[in-house]
Amino acid sequence: MSTTPSPADPHGGDVDLAVRGTAVLPGGLVPDALVLVTGGTIRWSGPATSAPEHRAARTLEHEGLILPGLVDLHCHGGGGASFPDSTTSEEMLTAVHEHRRHGTTSLVASLVTASADTLRARVRDLALLAATGEIVGIHSEGPFVSVERRGAQNAEHIVDGDPHLVAELAELGDGALATMTLAPETPAAEAVIDALAAAGAVPSLGHSDGSSAEMTAAIARSTEALRRHRGRSPLPTATHLFNGMRPVHHRDPGPALAALDAGARGEMVLEVIADGVHLDARTVAHVFAIAAPDHVALVTDAMAAAGMADGTYTLGAQEVAVAGGTATLTDGGAIAGGTAHLVDVVRFAVQEAGVDLTAAVRAASIVPARVLGLEDSIGSLAAGRSADLLLTDRGLEVSAVLRRGETVTV
C-alpha cells in the first residue's frame, strides 16, 4: 500500500482521501475500485474508470482488498477486558479498541446472564459508551434462557421471563439496548418478545432446549411484534445457531433446524460463530448454502481473551481457561465464548468453509448493520455511509483500518 498526493484537478471536486484497490462494494467484488472520502463520509464508490472528476488531498493505492468496516452483533470483550465484568468506561474501551484495530469499526457489547442489579449497572455503564459512539448497541445474553442449554451462562441467575425487567433495562440503556437472547420455551417468553419489540430491541432466540414447534412459534411472534412496533429490524435473530441449542436428531429436530428453516425462508437472521471452535467448517458452509442471501450474520462471541495469550480469564464472574485459543469454563468445561476477531471469522468462513468472499464480508458488515437498523450509516462502502474501511491483504490479514475517515491507531 502506498500513499501519494493527488494532482490538483481544477475541474473536479475536493475529497480528503481516495482509496484504490479491489473492493467489496454493495454490488459485489470490483477488481479496480475507487472509494472517495470527504469529512468522514464516503462520497462515492465504484469502478475507478467510472469515478467522477475529483481532487484528493491524498490517495492510497492498496494492492489488497478494501472491505467495509466490520460490525459485530455479539461480543463480550477482548484485550483482557470483559464487558460483563468491567466497572469503568476505561476498562470497557480496552475491549472496544482491541476489536477496532482489527477491523471491527462497529461493535455491540454483549452481557451475560447475571443478577438484575448487575445487569442494570452494566447497561447503565455501556449506555455511556453508546451515547459517545464508541459502541453501537448493547446485547443482553439472558437471563431468560434454558438451564439445560445455558453453555457458559450462570445457572444461579437464570430466571423466568420478566417483561418489566426488559422495559427497565431498555430505559436505562436510553435506546442502546439492541438485542436480547431468550429461550423460546422460557415462561412468559411471549411477553418478553413483545416488551423487547416495544423497546426497540430485537429478540434473539437461543440457549434453548425447546422444540422445533416452540422455536417456530417464537419466530412468528417476534416477527409480528417487530413489524407492529416498526423497530430496528423486521426480523428476529438466532443467537449463535447450533451452539447453546438442543442437538438435531431425526426424531427430534429441535430449535436449530426450525431456525435454519426460517433463515432459508428469509424470516430470520442466523448468527454463526465461524471460528473453527464453535462449528465445523462444513456446518458453516451448510448454513450459508441453505440460508437466504444476506440472512447470516457472522459474529465472534468474543470474551476477554480475544487478542490475548492463553491463560485464565473471567466471564460474568465465572472462571474461564483458555488453551490453544479455545475458551472453556474451568467448572464443567463448556465453551465460554470465542477468542477471535471478526476478521478472523470472515477469514475462516472464506478459506476453510469455502464461503464466497462477498457473502462472508456482507455477513460481517451490512447484514448486522440491518439488524441494528443502521444500514444507512454503517456496514457498506456505499456513498453516504460512514467512511469505515478495512484494508487487508489477499489473505484477509489486516493492513490498516479507517473509522470515520481516520486511521485507527488505538
Buried (B, 14 or more C-beta within 10 A) or exposed (E): EEEEEBEEEEEBBEBBBBBBBBBBBBEEBBEEBBBBBBEBBBBBBBBBEEBEEBBBEBBBEBEBBBBBBBBBBBBBBBBBBBBBBBEEBEBBBBBBBBBBBBBBBBBBBBBBBBBBEBBBBBBEBBBBBBEEEBBBBBBBBBBBBBEBBBBBBBEEBBBEBBBEBBBBBBEBBEBBBBBBBBBBBBEBBBBBBBBBBBBBBBBBBBBBBBBBEBBBBBBEBBBEBBEEBEBBBBBBBBBBBBBBBBEBEEEEBBBBBBBBBBBBEEBBBBBBBBBBBBBBBEBBBBBBEBBBEBBBBBBBBBBBBBBBEBEEBBBBBBEBBBEEBBBBBEEEEBBBBBBBBBBBBBBBBBBBBBBEBBBBBBBBBBBBBBBBBBBEBBBBBBBEBBBBBBBBEEEBEBBBBBBBBEEBEE
